[in-house]
Amino acid sequence: MPFRLRRQQAAAPPPAQDSQKHLERPSAEEIYEQVANNARQELGRSTVSLIISGLAGGIFMGLSALGTAIALAMLTPPGTHPSGTVEFIAKMFYPIGFIVVIIGRSQLFTENTLYPVALVLSEKRHFWNTMRLWAAVLPSNVLGAFAFACLVSLTHALKPEFVQSLAALGLEAAHNPSSTIFWSGVMGGWIIALTAWLVSGSHSITGSVMIIWMLTFVVGLGGFAHCIATSGEVLVAILVHQAPWTAYPAWFFPAVAGNICGGVGMVTLLEYGQVIYGGDAEAEAVPAKDSEAA
């Protein structure tokens, strides 16, 4: 079934008396159009711009690991394991990196399992440009995560107990079998792509922040694999000699595969199907709204 996205045209601000009308819940098609327009903007950027933005995104994602690790170290008595309550409180800081990256519009690979893929489904000519974006963003995200890991583990920027807390998080993630990492990555990719979809339908920065915080808190609380956020933790464990270098690719590739499957399969394709097969309902809703306005 063919489907064409409408390019959004610049419009004058709505009159004050119609402000409430423009705050109504957007339809799935309207969110999809916003997602596709975001993708066009990102795909229009040069490779150098994508790499720099991806590098920033990888570094900023370190804030998720950093906030969690510091809270765990401060709330856990020496020589003991963190209690469930302590872990719950610490994971409240996990969304910080996602908030900074998504609101700041830095490139994050898992977001790009939604935006450009959604556009490719309706405009297939963007396929190779999407591959270019992935090829630029994923390595630069990893390089940014490595830069963060070097900063916190090879300098005196952090207290030793904070570094050890970061390394412990990395060891916990890396010691899982590949199948566990993959399926955990499916969950993480699903939730992050869903976050990007809902943020595209949000009317405000405050609403976007709340969406990001609530959903990524679940990612942290569940310990779901995220190929960039968790990279910093695993790389710290390696740099402080608590894990071998082979531990990183053994963890990373199943996490990436899971994130892609979760983001593309459980969000992008399903939402695309919702838009395609929900077109008739959207068309019937428009005359109803117009008659109410009359």
N, C-alpha and C positions, 0 to 999 in steps of 0.2 A: 504494500500500500504506500503510494508516494506521499511524502510529507515535506513541505517547504517551510523553513523558518522565516518569519518576517523580520527584516532588519529594522531595528528601532530607530525612529527619526527623532531628532531633537525637537522638543515641544516647549511651549511657554509654560511657566509655572501655573498650576491650577489656581483658580480663584479661592479666596479664603473660605467662602461658604461651601466649597466642594472638597475641602481638605479631608473630611471624614470619609468621603466616597473613595478617595485614593488610598485610604488606609485599610480597605477591605482585604480579605485574604486573597492572595493571588492564585490563579488557577495553575494547574500543572503545566499547561502549555506556556503560560507567561513566565513561570520559573525556568522552563526549558529554553525559552528564547533568551532569557537573561544569561543562562549558563553558556549558550552558544555564542552570544555576543562577547562575553568574557573571554571565551576561547579564541575568538577572532583577534581580540586585542593582544593576547599572549602570543599567539602564533605569528603575529605581525612584528614581534620584537626580533632584533638581531640575535645571532647565536652568542655573541659576546655579552649582550645585555642579559640573556637567559643564564649564562654561566655565572656572572657576577651576582645576579639575584638568587640563583641556586646556592652559591657559596654563602651568601648572607643567611638564607633560609636554614642551611645546615648548622651554621654557628648559633643562630638564634634558637633552634630547637634544643640546644644544650640547656636552655633555661628550664625545660621540663625535668630533665634528669637532675639538674643542680638543685632546684627547689625541693624535689622529693628527697634527695640524698641529705641535704642539710637538715630538713625537718626530722628525718629518721635518726640522724646522728645526735641531734639535740634532745630528742624525746626518749631515746633508748638508753637506759643505764649501761655503763661499761661492762663488758663481759656477758651481756644477755642478748637474747634475740628480741626484736621488736614485737610487741603484742599486736593483736588485731586492731585495737583502738588506735595505737600509734600509727600503724600502716594506713588506716583509713584517713587519719588526719594528714599524714604526709602526702598521700595521693591527691589531696585537694590542691596541691601546688603543681601537679602534673600538667594541667591545661595551660600554664603560663606560656610555654614556648609556642603552642598552637595559636594562642590568642595573638601573640606578637607577630607571628609569621602570616597568619591569614588576614588579620586586620591591616597589617603593614604591607600586604600584597607582595611579599617575597615568594619565590618559587619553592614549592614543596611537591615532591614527586607524587605522593599519594593523592593530593588534590587533583593532579593531572591524570588520574585514572577516571576522572569525571569530565572535566571541562572539554579538552580536545576530543576525547572519544565520543562524547555526546554530539559534537559538531560533525565528526566523521560519519556518524550513523546517518545523517541527513545530507551531508555534502562530502562525498567520498574523495573528492580531489584534495582534501586536506590530510590524507593519510600519511604521506611521506613527510609533510611538515610536522605532523604530530610525532613521527619517529625522530625527527631532528630535535624537537623539544625534549622528548624523553632522554635522548642520547646526551643532551647538554645538561639537563637538570639533575638526573640521578647521580652521575659522577661528581658534579659540583656540590650536591647535597652531602655526599659521603666525604668529600674533601673538607667541607665546612665542619662536619661532625668530627673529623680527625683533628682539625685546627682547634676546636673546642677541647678535645681530649688532651691534646698537647699542652694547652694553656693551663688546664687544671691539674695535670699530673706531673708535668716536667718543670713547673715553676713553683714558687711559694705563694701563689695567689690564694690558695685555700689552706685551711687547717688540715693537718694529716688525717684527722678523724672524718672529715668531710670527703676526702679523696678515697679513704677506705670504704666509706659508705657507698660512693659511686661505683667502686670496683665490685663490691658485693652485689649490687644490682646487676652489673654486667655479667658476673659469674652465674647468677641465678638464671638469667636469660639464655646464656650460651650453653649451659649444661643440659638443656632439654634436647630430646631426640628430634631429628629433622621433621618427622611427621607432625609432632606436636608444634614445632615452630611454624610449619606451613599452615596448619588449621588455625593456630592462634593468629597468624598473619591475615588469614581470610576474615576473621572477626575484626581485626584492627582496620584492614582496608575498607571493609563494609561501613564501619562506623565513621571513619574519616571522610569517605566519599559522601556519605549521607549528611555529614556536617556541612560539607561544601554545598550540597544541594539546598539545604535549609537556609544557609546564610544567603544564598542567591535570592531567596524569597523573602528575606527579612527587610523591614522598612527602616531600620535604624541601627546605628552602631551598638547601642546598648542591647538591643535584641540579638544582634549577631554575637556579641560577647557572651551573653547568657547561653545561647545555643552551643557555641564552641565549648564553653566551660562544662556544661552538663554532659555533653556527649563524650568529650575527650577525658573527662573524669572517669567515665565508665571504662575507657580504654586502659587508663592507668590502674584503676582498681582491679580490673580483671587480669592485669599483666599481659595484655594482648600484644603480640609482636608488631612493632612499627619500624620499618626498615631504616628510618632516619632518626627518630627520637631515641630508639634503643641503641643505635650505633655508637653514640657517644659513651654510653655506659660500658658496652663491650670493649671498645677501644681503650678506655681508661684501665680496665682490668688487664688488658694486654700490655699497656705501657708501664704499668707498675709491676709487671712480671708475675701476675697471678694467673695468667692464661697464655697459651701459645698463640702465635700469629695465625696458625691454621684454624683457630676457633672462630675467627671473624668470617671468612668465606663460608665455613660450615654452617654458621648461623644466618649470614646475610642473604644468601641465595634462596633458601626456603622462605625467608621472611618476605623478600621482594615478590616471589611467585605468589605467595598467599595474599599479599596486599593488592596485587594486580587482579587476582581472581575475585577477591572480595569487592573491590571498588568497581570493576567493570561488570562483573556478573551479577552482583547482588544489588547494585544501585543503578548504574548507568543504563544497562539493558532493560531493567524492569521499569525505570522511570520513562525511558523512551517508549516502551510498549504501552505504558499508561497514557502517554500523550497521543500516540498514534491511534489507539483504539478508544480513546475518550474524546475524540474530535467532535463526534455527533452531539454528545452531551454539552460540550462547550458551545457549539453553534446554537443549540436550543436555549441556552442560558442567556445569550446576548439579547434576543428579542424580549425576553421576560424582563431583563433589567431596563431596556429602553422603554417598555410600557409602564414600568413603575415610575421612571423618571418623568414620563409625560403626565 
